[in-house]
Amino acid sequence: MNAVLPADPARDDVLAARPTLWLNPLYRRGAIETSDLPISPADVQRARMNWQRLAPLLAACFPELESTNGEIRSELVELKELREALGYRTREFGNVFIKADSHLPVAGSIKARGGLYEVFVFAESLARDNGLVTDGDDIRKLKTKEVQTFFSKYTVAVGSTGNLGLSVGIAARALGFKATVHMSSDAKAWKVERLRKLGVEVIQHEADYTIAVEKARDIADADPTIYFVDDEQSKHLFLGYSAAASELAEQLDERGITVDADNPLFLYLPCGIGGAPGGVAFGAKATFGDNVHAFFVEPVQSPCALVHMMSGSQQLVSVYDVGLTNKTEADGMAVARMSAFVATVMREILAGVFTVADDELLTLVRVAWTVQGQRLEPSAAAALLGPGFLVGHKEGKRFQDEQGIRGKMTKGTHVLWTTGGSHVPEEQFQAFLRQTATVT
Ligand SMILES: Cc1ncc(COP(=O)(O)O)c(C=O)c1O
């Protein structure tokens, strides 16, 4: 069924599972203001306000958030030693940073932004609908025994390759809900174990992520006491991630880094179903306008956003449809079919997608650890190759020309969004390191 992919400079590489850079031909300036989208910059603003309102409750639920007054934030880390190791030492690479969501508190991955947000927003609206909190009440009322006893009659369910399940499970249990996580066959054993320890019911499917989500949705549809966090359709998840952009804007500002027409910003975002990278990219467009360019990163065997968006089809195209296997060590990105909601929103907003082979991912996990002490899981390490594609690949050069930024690259800023890893247990992490060849 290869016919679904049209002529494109990246087509042959994609079909042969060779790392490549695909540029989105529909990417255009001003799309966020002028397209008719199911979501708007005002929604991003509301999400920021929701995070702020919920912060005292988050601090009450998770002791590690006391020091940040309930804010879930990650550091912006300069790529120092790693810059050399990744071959980004010349001036044309401009500024290069890691946005270390690998070290986000509570869940240790970018999923802390989406999963926690959706569960906490749901909890607040359930409590409101049932007269348990009203305007002006202290939001920490949701942590009282009375409210938690009420919550315990409900189950929060989700389908996950691992990290979303962790963040939703942790959030749901912290508020007193029951929680069920439907895991795909790719899920790592340690993630299953950690959830079970938290009292989360884990159902392991001998199937891929799309099937795990479908099963979970069917069960939830038949039971009004189950709230289903729907990774394929959820606006809440998407908006939870989107608030990260204002955090990045503050951090760049603190460092005196300008983002404008002469100083472009590039984001490299690991993509599974598309919610996390899509949400961050959308928030970034709402914050930085046309001066930010967001690229997704996917494994060569699971480039679901790439194949669907390249196909131009109205119907979702999966990686199986073009003969790829969806087999990858990067469990967070082992998704065969992207979210239709994210595909619609990103149609003209996504700059492009680059792909990475598993052996490169594992080497990057090792290099990030040995050279700069960054503990990443393979999905997160994918982001590290972004600047190399943009600066060195022929399609990256075409992108610079088309955007009129070739002469501005020395003043550009690259943000490599490393999306998970700090909670990976030592034994699993050592296993990743053993899988790699020796560092070059
Ligand atoms: C570490 C990591 N990075 C990236 C992603 C991709 O997020 P999404 O599936 O929302 O595209 C995931 C998803 O679980 C993940 O665990």
The ligand as an SDF file (V2000), in Angstrom:
LIG
                    3D

 16 16  0  0  0  0  0  0  0  0999 V2000
    9.4320   10.0660   26.9570 C   0  0  0  0  0  0  0  0  0  0  0  0
    8.3590   10.3490   25.9610 C   0  0  0  0  0  0  0  0  0  0  0  0
    8.5960   11.2190   24.9730 N   0  0  0  0  0  0  0  0  0  0  0  0
    7.6670   11.5250   24.0550 C   0  0  0  0  0  0  0  0  0  0  0  0
    6.4100   10.9420   24.0710 C   0  0  0  0  0  0  0  0  0  0  0  0
    5.4330   11.2850   22.9970 C   0  0  0  0  0  0  0  0  0  0  0  0
    4.2460   11.8780   23.4570 O   0  0  0  0  0  0  0  0  0  0  0  0
    2.9280   11.7440   22.5970 P   0  0  0  0  0  0  0  0  0  0  0  0
    2.5440   10.2870   22.5980 O   0  0  0  0  0  0  0  0  0  0  0  0
    1.9070   12.5730   23.2880 O   0  0  0  0  0  0  0  0  0  0  0  0
    3.2480   12.1940   21.2350 O   0  0  0  0  0  0  0  0  0  0  0  0
    6.1240   10.0160   25.0760 C   0  0  0  0  0  0  0  0  0  0  0  0
    4.8170    9.3550   25.1400 C   0  0  0  0  0  0  0  0  0  0  0  0
    4.5350    8.5470   25.9740 O   0  0  0  0  0  0  0  0  0  0  0  0
    7.1170    9.7090   26.0390 C   0  0  0  0  0  0  0  0  0  0  0  0
    6.8920    8.8200   27.0100 O   0  0  0  0  0  0  0  0  0  0  0  0
  1  2  1  0
  2  3  1  0
  2 15  2  0
  3  4  2  0
  4  5  1  0
  5  6  1  0
  5 12  2  0
  6  7  1  0
  7  8  1  0
  8  9  2  0
  8 10  1  0
  8 11  1  0
 12 13  1  0
 12 15  1  0
 13 14  2  0
 15 16  1  0
M  END
$$$$
